């Protein structure tokens, strides 16, 4: 981690008992790593979980959905609580809930116990994830130091998503599916102790005087959670089915009521004026759209490697290591490149590289190889994605005061999560439309379906880039 945290600018001063800057970066990175890891690591273990606990196919999806839905639903609330009650306290609370839920899931003796544990994990992650970014934005002022810290956060967090398949495969094959969850426990305990001792609190007097907007919190949680649930049902039942439409419409209604409540609330959960900050509003729009492609790329690559090329879970994870390395490298290079290239221009160039990599990957076929089919396009779109996600996180948290930093962090995470959930559902339907009627042994049809998903992902990235012209000009970083 030292190479990720070296060269950070001096953080904000004036905080009694402040620990070294690397403590804040390390705590934030580890917290984000476990949050993102648990989105993907569970997928590899699902067959073992099904046989180990005797879970039916209908209930098995809830091992994944329970986490995703509660995570998405509580993100705005989690982000705001860190502004009101202190970043350190909320960080420790979120990590504590996440760690305890991981222990509960790891020792689960029945399907319902595991599903409840995954839902609690999602709530803990929703409190923890915004706090990790808020710790960085309140520790480092806008400029080079913050960009470097956010780059480390992006690299490690995204690496958690990319490494999920390999870690999950190794733990499941050589230990047990339970260790996919239990691995969080010792890691969480170490970070809790270290953060409690060395991490400094940071809460403004203005935020401390506010109260939590409970009606807004309930409506935001119901609205985003219902949308996430409706999207999760669309892949299996279709967008026009009652199982999808009812929660989607309920989510829209709840969010409409949320906006009405926030307009009149004396101390709103989400002050609507935050969306007048162009860097925040535009970056979130781009994050939602581009997130549709970013989250799905790991999913379809894993399917292609295992279902078409015949890779094992561990081999798939190993094959994704160059992708992970590319993201980490590009995120770390982002602060240096921003000294030479203005942020909007760099974001556009990163989008072009990402889209080109997706279009290249769309040519995958049944006779593909690692060197000929996966390595080149994977490095291209992973390098571009690392740059894009770092820059979007910087833009989305710029132009606001410390008392609003948790809010904008929650918004950015909500946008990323909802974009990913929507994209996975849409792109899965795109891939299925190509393979409809083809048998499971028709490898060319499967490869073509996955290729079509990457083709549409490239189009999505191009569309997201249209909004870049509305971003404000970024400050050139120095030092």
C-alpha positions as CSV (number, residue, x, y, z in Angstrom):
1,X,0.0,0.0,0.0
2,X,2.9,2.3,0.5
3,X,3.3,3.0,-3.2
4,X,-0.3,3.9,-3.4
5,X,-0.1,6.5,-0.6
6,X,3.3,8.0,-1.2
7,X,3.6,11.6,-2.3
8,X,0.4,12.8,-0.8
9,X,0.1,16.4,0.0
10,X,-0.2,17.7,3.5
11,X,-3.8,17.2,4.7
12,X,-6.0,19.8,6.3
13,X,-4.5,20.9,9.6
14,X,-6.1,22.1,12.8
15,X,-7.4,18.7,13.9
16,X,-6.3,17.7,17.3
17,X,-5.0,14.2,17.5
18,X,-4.8,13.8,13.7
19,X,-2.9,10.7,12.6
20,X,-0.6,10.6,9.6
21,X,-2.2,11.0,6.2
22,X,-1.5,7.4,5.1
23,X,-3.8,6.1,7.9
24,X,-6.8,7.9,6.4
25,X,-5.9,6.6,2.9
26,X,-5.3,3.0,4.2
27,X,-8.5,2.9,6.2
28,X,-10.5,4.3,3.2
29,X,-8.9,1.9,0.7
30,X,-9.4,-1.2,2.8
31,X,-13.0,-0.3,3.6
32,X,-13.8,0.3,-0.1
33,X,-12.0,-2.9,-1.1
34,X,-14.1,-5.2,1.1
35,X,-17.4,-3.4,0.0
36,X,-16.7,-3.9,-3.7
37,X,-15.2,-7.3,-3.2
38,X,-18.3,-8.7,-1.6
39,X,-20.4,-7.6,-4.7
40,X,-18.4,-10.1,-6.9
41,X,-16.7,-12.6,-4.7
42,X,-20.0,-14.4,-3.8
43,X,-20.8,-15.3,-7.4
44,X,-18.1,-18.0,-7.7
45,X,-19.3,-19.6,-4.4
46,X,-23.0,-19.8,-5.3
47,X,-22.9,-23.5,-6.5
48,X,-21.2,-24.5,-3.3
49,X,-23.6,-22.5,-1.2
50,X,-26.6,-24.1,-2.9
51,X,-25.3,-27.6,-2.2
52,X,-24.0,-26.7,1.3
53,X,-27.2,-25.2,2.6
54,X,-29.7,-26.8,0.2
55,X,-30.9,-23.5,-1.2
56,X,-33.4,-23.7,-4.1
57,X,-32.7,-21.8,-7.3
58,X,-35.4,-19.2,-6.5
59,X,-33.8,-18.4,-3.1
60,X,-30.3,-18.5,-4.4
61,X,-30.6,-15.2,-6.2
62,X,-31.4,-13.5,-2.9
63,X,-27.9,-14.3,-1.6
64,X,-26.8,-11.7,-4.2
65,X,-29.8,-9.5,-4.4
66,X,-30.2,-9.0,-0.6
67,X,-26.7,-7.3,-0.5
68,X,-27.2,-5.2,-3.7
69,X,-30.7,-3.9,-2.8
70,X,-29.9,-2.9,0.8
71,X,-26.5,-1.5,-0.3
72,X,-28.2,0.7,-3.0
73,X,-31.1,1.7,-0.8
74,X,-29.2,2.9,2.2
75,X,-26.3,4.7,0.4
76,X,-27.8,8.2,0.5
77,X,-28.6,7.8,4.2
78,X,-25.2,6.4,4.9
79,X,-23.5,9.3,3.2
80,X,-25.5,11.9,5.1
81,X,-25.0,10.3,8.5
82,X,-21.2,10.8,8.1
83,X,-21.8,14.5,7.7
84,X,-24.0,14.7,10.7
85,X,-22.4,12.4,13.2
86,X,-18.8,12.3,12.2
87,X,-16.8,10.5,9.6
88,X,-14.8,8.4,12.0
89,X,-17.8,7.3,14.1
90,X,-19.8,6.4,11.0
91,X,-16.9,4.6,9.4
92,X,-16.4,2.5,12.5
93,X,-20.1,1.8,12.7
94,X,-20.4,0.7,9.1
95,X,-17.3,-1.5,9.3
96,X,-18.5,-3.0,12.5
97,X,-21.9,-3.9,11.1
98,X,-20.3,-5.3,7.9
99,X,-17.8,-7.4,9.9
100,X,-20.5,-8.8,12.3
101,X,-22.8,-9.6,9.3
102,X,-19.9,-11.4,7.6
103,X,-19.4,-13.5,10.6
104,X,-23.1,-14.3,10.8
105,X,-23.2,-15.3,7.1
106,X,-20.1,-17.4,7.5
107,X,-21.6,-19.5,10.2
108,X,-25.1,-19.6,8.7
109,X,-26.9,-22.9,9.1
110,X,-30.0,-22.1,7.0
111,X,-30.8,-20.2,3.8
112,X,-32.8,-17.5,5.6
113,X,-29.9,-16.9,8.0
114,X,-27.5,-16.3,5.1
115,X,-29.9,-14.0,3.3
116,X,-30.4,-11.9,6.4
117,X,-26.7,-11.7,6.9
118,X,-26.2,-10.6,3.3
119,X,-28.9,-7.9,3.8
120,X,-27.1,-6.7,6.9
121,X,-23.8,-6.7,5.0
122,X,-25.4,-4.4,2.4
123,X,-26.6,-2.0,5.1
124,X,-23.1,-1.9,6.7
125,X,-21.5,-1.4,3.3
126,X,-23.9,1.5,2.5
127,X,-22.8,3.2,5.7
128,X,-19.2,2.3,5.2
129,X,-18.6,3.1,1.5
130,X,-19.6,6.8,1.5
131,X,-17.6,7.3,4.7
132,X,-14.4,5.9,3.0
133,X,-14.6,8.6,0.3
134,X,-15.6,11.3,2.8
135,X,-12.6,10.6,4.9
136,X,-10.4,11.4,1.9
137,X,-12.2,14.5,0.8
138,X,-12.2,16.0,4.4
139,X,-8.6,15.0,5.0
140,X,-7.2,16.4,1.8
141,X,-8.2,19.8,0.3
142,X,-9.0,20.0,-3.4
143,X,-5.9,19.7,-5.5
144,X,-3.1,17.2,-6.1
145,X,-3.2,15.5,-2.7
146,X,-6.9,14.7,-3.0
147,X,-6.5,13.4,-6.6
148,X,-3.8,11.1,-5.4
149,X,-5.8,9.9,-2.5
150,X,-8.9,9.3,-4.6
151,X,-6.7,7.5,-7.2
152,X,-5.6,5.1,-4.6
153,X,-9.2,4.6,-3.4
154,X,-10.3,4.0,-6.9
155,X,-7.5,1.5,-7.7
156,X,-7.9,-0.6,-4.6
157,X,-11.7,-0.5,-4.7
158,X,-11.9,-1.5,-8.3
159,X,-9.3,-4.1,-7.8
160,X,-11.6,-5.6,-5.2
161,X,-14.2,-6.1,-7.9
162,X,-11.8,-7.5,-10.4
163,X,-10.1,-9.8,-7.9
164,X,-13.4,-11.1,-6.6
165,X,-13.5,-14.1,-9.0
166,X,-10.0,-15.2,-8.1
167,X,-10.3,-14.7,-4.4
168,X,-13.7,-16.4,-4.3
169,X,-12.5,-19.3,-6.4
170,X,-9.4,-19.9,-4.2
171,X,-11.3,-19.7,-1.0
172,X,-14.1,-21.9,-2.2
173,X,-11.9,-24.6,-3.8
174,X,-9.3,-24.8,-1.1
175,X,-11.2,-24.0,2.1
176,X,-15.0,-23.6,2.0
177,X,-17.6,-21.2,0.6
178,X,-18.0,-19.9,4.2
179,X,-14.5,-18.3,4.0
180,X,-15.8,-16.0,1.2
181,X,-17.6,-14.3,4.1
182,X,-15.4,-15.1,7.0
183,X,-12.3,-13.6,5.4
184,X,-13.8,-10.2,6.1
185,X,-13.8,-10.8,9.9
186,X,-10.1,-10.6,10.7
187,X,-9.5,-7.9,8.1
188,X,-12.4,-5.8,9.5
189,X,-11.2,-6.2,13.1
190,X,-7.7,-5.1,12.3
191,X,-9.0,-2.0,10.5
192,X,-11.4,-1.2,13.2
193,X,-8.7,-1.2,15.9
194,X,-6.2,0.7,13.7
195,X,-8.9,3.3,12.8
196,X,-10.1,3.7,16.3
197,X,-6.6,4.5,17.5
198,X,-5.1,6.6,14.6
199,X,-8.0,7.9,12.5
200,X,-9.0,11.5,13.4
201,X,-12.6,12.7,13.6
202,X,-13.7,15.4,11.3
203,X,-17.1,17.0,11.6
204,X,-18.0,20.6,11.0
205,X,-19.9,22.6,13.6
206,X,-22.5,23.4,11.0
207,X,-23.2,19.8,10.3
208,X,-23.1,18.8,14.0
209,X,-26.0,21.2,14.6
210,X,-28.3,19.6,12.1
211,X,-30.8,16.8,12.7
212,X,-31.4,13.7,10.6
213,X,-34.3,14.2,8.1
214,X,-36.2,10.9,9.0
215,X,-39.0,11.3,6.4
216,X,-36.5,12.0,3.7
217,X,-34.3,9.1,4.8
218,X,-37.3,6.7,4.7
219,X,-38.4,7.8,1.3
220,X,-34.9,7.8,-0.2
221,X,-34.2,4.3,1.1
222,X,-37.6,3.0,-0.1
223,X,-37.2,4.7,-3.5
224,X,-33.7,3.6,-4.4
225,X,-34.2,0.2,-2.8
226,X,-37.4,-0.4,-4.8
227,X,-35.8,0.6,-8.0
228,X,-32.9,-1.7,-7.3
229,X,-35.3,-4.6,-6.5
230,X,-37.3,-3.9,-9.7
231,X,-34.2,-3.9,-11.8
232,X,-33.0,-7.1,-10.2
233,X,-36.3,-8.8,-11.2
234,X,-36.3,-7.6,-14.8
235,X,-33.6,-10.1,-16.0
236,X,-35.6,-13.2,-14.9
237,X,-39.2,-11.9,-15.5
238,X,-38.9,-9.1,-18.1
239,X,-39.4,-5.4,-17.8
240,X,-43.2,-5.6,-18.5
241,X,-44.0,-8.2,-15.8
242,X,-45.7,-7.1,-12.6
243,X,-42.7,-8.4,-10.5
244,X,-40.6,-5.7,-12.2
245,X,-43.1,-2.9,-12.9
246,X,-44.7,-2.7,-9.4
247,X,-41.4,-2.1,-7.5
248,X,-40.1,0.2,-10.3
249,X,-43.2,2.4,-10.2
250,X,-43.2,2.3,-6.4
251,X,-39.6,3.4,-6.4
252,X,-40.3,6.3,-8.8
253,X,-43.3,7.4,-6.6
254,X,-41.2,7.2,-3.5
255,X,-38.5,9.3,-5.1
256,X,-41.0,11.9,-6.3
257,X,-42.4,12.1,-2.8
258,X,-38.8,12.4,-1.5
259,X,-38.1,15.4,-3.8
260,X,-41.4,17.0,-2.6
261,X,-40.4,16.5,1.1
262,X,-36.9,17.8,0.6
263,X,-38.2,21.0,-1.0
264,X,-40.1,21.8,2.2
265,X,-37.8,20.3,4.9
266,X,-36.0,22.7,7.2
267,X,-33.0,20.3,7.4
268,X,-33.2,18.1,4.3
269,X,-31.4,14.8,3.9
270,X,-30.3,15.9,0.5
271,X,-30.4,19.7,-0.1
272,X,-31.6,20.0,-3.7
273,X,-29.3,22.9,-4.2
274,X,-26.4,20.4,-4.3
275,X,-27.5,19.6,-7.9
276,X,-26.8,23.2,-8.9
277,X,-23.1,22.4,-8.5
278,X,-22.3,21.4,-12.0
279,X,-19.4,19.2,-11.1
280,X,-21.6,17.2,-8.8
281,X,-24.7,16.9,-11.1
282,X,-22.9,16.2,-14.4
283,X,-20.4,13.8,-12.9
284,X,-23.2,11.8,-11.4
285,X,-25.0,11.6,-14.7
286,X,-21.9,10.3,-16.4
287,X,-21.3,7.9,-13.5
288,X,-24.8,6.4,-13.9
289,X,-24.5,5.9,-17.7
290,X,-20.9,4.7,-17.7
291,X,-21.5,2.5,-14.7
292,X,-23.9,0.5,-16.8
293,X,-20.9,-0.8,-18.7
294,X,-18.2,-0.9,-16.0
295,X,-20.0,-3.3,-13.7
296,X,-21.1,-5.7,-16.4
297,X,-17.7,-6.1,-18.0
298,X,-16.4,-8.4,-15.3
299,X,-19.7,-10.4,-15.4
300,X,-19.5,-11.1,-19.2
301,X,-15.8,-11.7,-19.2
302,X,-16.2,-14.4,-16.5
303,X,-19.0,-16.0,-18.4
304,X,-17.1,-16.0,-21.6
305,X,-14.0,-17.6,-20.0
306,X,-15.9,-20.3,-18.2
307,X,-18.8,-21.1,-20.5
308,X,-17.0,-20.7,-23.8
309,X,-13.2,-21.1,-23.2
310,X,-13.7,-23.7,-20.5
311,X,-11.7,-21.9,-17.8
312,X,-12.1,-22.9,-14.1
313,X,-13.0,-20.3,-11.5
314,X,-9.4,-19.9,-10.4
315,X,-8.1,-19.8,-14.0
316,X,-10.7,-17.0,-14.7
317,X,-9.5,-15.0,-11.8
318,X,-5.9,-15.4,-12.9
319,X,-6.8,-14.3,-16.4
320,X,-8.3,-11.1,-15.0
321,X,-5.1,-10.1,-13.2
322,X,-3.8,-8.0,-16.1
323,X,-7.2,-6.1,-16.1
324,X,-6.8,-5.5,-12.4
325,X,-3.2,-4.3,-12.9
326,X,-4.2,-2.0,-15.7
327,X,-6.9,-0.3,-13.5
328,X,-4.5,0.1,-10.6
329,X,-1.8,1.6,-12.9
330,X,-4.1,4.0,-14.7
331,X,-5.7,5.2,-11.4
332,X,-2.2,5.9,-10.0
333,X,-1.1,7.7,-13.2
334,X,-4.2,9.9,-13.2
335,X,-2.8,12.6,-10.8
336,X,0.4,12.9,-12.9
337,X,-1.4,13.0,-16.2
338,X,-3.8,15.7,-14.8
339,X,-0.8,18.0,-14.4
340,X,-0.4,17.9,-18.2
341,X,-3.9,17.4,-19.5
342,X,-7.0,19.3,-18.3
343,X,-9.5,17.1,-16.5
344,X,-12.3,17.2,-19.0
345,X,-10.0,16.5,-21.9
346,X,-8.4,13.6,-20.0
347,X,-11.9,12.2,-19.2
348,X,-12.8,12.3,-22.9
349,X,-9.6,10.6,-23.9
350,X,-10.1,7.9,-21.2
351,X,-13.7,7.4,-22.5
352,X,-12.4,6.9,-26.1
353,X,-9.9,4.3,-24.9
354,X,-12.5,2.5,-22.9
355,X,-15.0,2.4,-25.7
356,X,-12.3,1.3,-28.2
357,X,-11.4,-1.6,-25.8
358,X,-15.1,-2.6,-25.6
359,X,-15.5,-2.6,-29.3
360,X,-12.3,-4.6,-29.7
361,X,-13.5,-7.1,-27.1
362,X,-16.9,-7.5,-28.9
363,X,-15.1,-9.5,-31.7
364,X,-14.7,-12.4,-29.3
365,X,-15.4,-15.9,-30.7
366,X,-15.6,-19.5,-29.6
367,X,-12.0,-20.1,-30.7
368,X,-10.6,-17.3,-28.6
369,X,-7.4,-17.4,-26.7
370,X,-6.0,-15.4,-23.7
371,X,-3.3,-13.7,-25.7
372,X,-5.3,-13.2,-28.9
373,X,-8.7,-12.4,-27.6
374,X,-8.5,-11.2,-24.0
375,X,-5.3,-9.5,-23.2
376,X,-5.2,-6.6,-25.7
377,X,-8.8,-5.3,-25.4
378,X,-8.8,-6.1,-21.6
379,X,-5.8,-3.8,-21.0
380,X,-7.3,-1.1,-23.2
381,X,-10.7,-0.8,-21.6
382,X,-9.4,-1.5,-18.0
383,X,-6.8,1.3,-18.3
384,X,-9.4,3.7,-19.6
385,X,-11.9,2.6,-17.0
386,X,-9.4,3.3,-14.2
387,X,-8.8,6.8,-15.5
388,X,-12.6,7.4,-15.9
389,X,-13.6,6.3,-12.5
390,X,-10.8,8.2,-10.8
391,X,-11.7,11.4,-12.6
392,X,-15.4,11.0,-12.1
393,X,-14.9,10.6,-8.3
394,X,-12.8,13.7,-8.2
395,X,-15.4,15.8,-10.2
396,X,-18.3,14.4,-8.2
397,X,-16.8,15.5,-4.9
398,X,-15.5,18.9,-6.0
399,X,-17.1,22.3,-5.4
400,X,-18.7,21.6,-2.1
401,X,-17.8,22.3,1.5
402,X,-16.8,19.7,4.2
403,X,-20.3,19.7,5.7
404,X,-21.7,18.3,2.4
405,X,-18.8,15.8,1.6
406,X,-20.7,12.8,2.9
407,X,-23.7,13.7,0.9
408,X,-21.8,13.9,-2.4
409,X,-19.9,10.7,-1.6
410,X,-23.3,8.9,-1.0
411,X,-24.6,10.4,-4.3
412,X,-21.6,9.2,-6.2
413,X,-21.8,5.7,-4.8
414,X,-25.6,5.5,-5.4
415,X,-25.1,6.6,-9.0
416,X,-22.4,4.0,-9.6
417,X,-24.4,1.2,-7.9
418,X,-27.7,2.0,-9.7
419,X,-25.9,2.3,-13.1
420,X,-24.3,-1.0,-12.5
421,X,-27.5,-2.8,-11.6
422,X,-29.4,-1.3,-14.5
423,X,-26.5,-2.1,-16.9
424,X,-26.2,-5.7,-15.9
425,X,-29.9,-6.2,-16.4
426,X,-30.0,-4.5,-19.8
427,X,-26.9,-6.1,-21.1
428,X,-27.9,-9.5,-19.9
429,X,-31.1,-9.1,-22.0
430,X,-29.0,-7.9,-25.0
431,X,-26.8,-11.0,-24.7
432,X,-29.8,-13.3,-24.3
433,X,-31.4,-11.9,-27.4
434,X,-28.5,-13.2,-29.5
435,X,-28.4,-16.6,-27.8
436,X,-32.2,-17.2,-27.7
437,X,-33.0,-20.6,-29.1
438,X,-29.4,-21.7,-29.1
439,X,-28.5,-24.7,-27.0
440,X,-26.0,-24.4,-24.1
441,X,-23.4,-26.2,-26.3
442,X,-23.6,-23.6,-29.1
443,X,-20.4,-21.9,-28.1
444,X,-20.4,-19.5,-31.1
445,X,-23.9,-18.3,-30.2
446,X,-22.7,-17.8,-26.5
447,X,-19.6,-15.9,-27.6
448,X,-21.7,-13.7,-30.0
449,X,-24.1,-12.9,-27.2
450,X,-21.3,-11.8,-24.9
451,X,-19.7,-9.9,-27.7
452,X,-22.9,-8.0,-28.4
453,X,-23.0,-7.0,-24.7
454,X,-19.5,-5.5,-25.1
455,X,-20.5,-3.8,-28.3
456,X,-23.5,-2.1,-26.5
457,X,-21.2,-1.3,-23.6
458,X,-18.9,0.6,-26.0
459,X,-21.9,2.6,-27.3
460,X,-22.9,3.4,-23.6
461,X,-19.5,4.8,-22.9
462,X,-19.6,7.0,-26.0
463,X,-23.1,8.3,-25.0
464,X,-21.8,9.1,-21.5
465,X,-19.0,11.2,-23.0
466,X,-21.6,13.6,-24.5
467,X,-22.2,15.1,-21.1
468,X,-18.5,16.0,-20.6
469,X,-19.0,19.3,-22.3
470,X,-21.2,20.4,-19.3
471,X,-18.5,19.7,-16.7
472,X,-16.7,22.8,-15.3
473,X,-13.0,23.2,-16.1
474,X,-10.9,21.3,-13.5
475,X,-8.0,22.8,-11.6
476,X,-4.6,21.7,-12.9
477,X,-2.9,19.7,-10.1
478,X,0.6,20.4,-9.1
479,X,3.3,19.0,-6.9
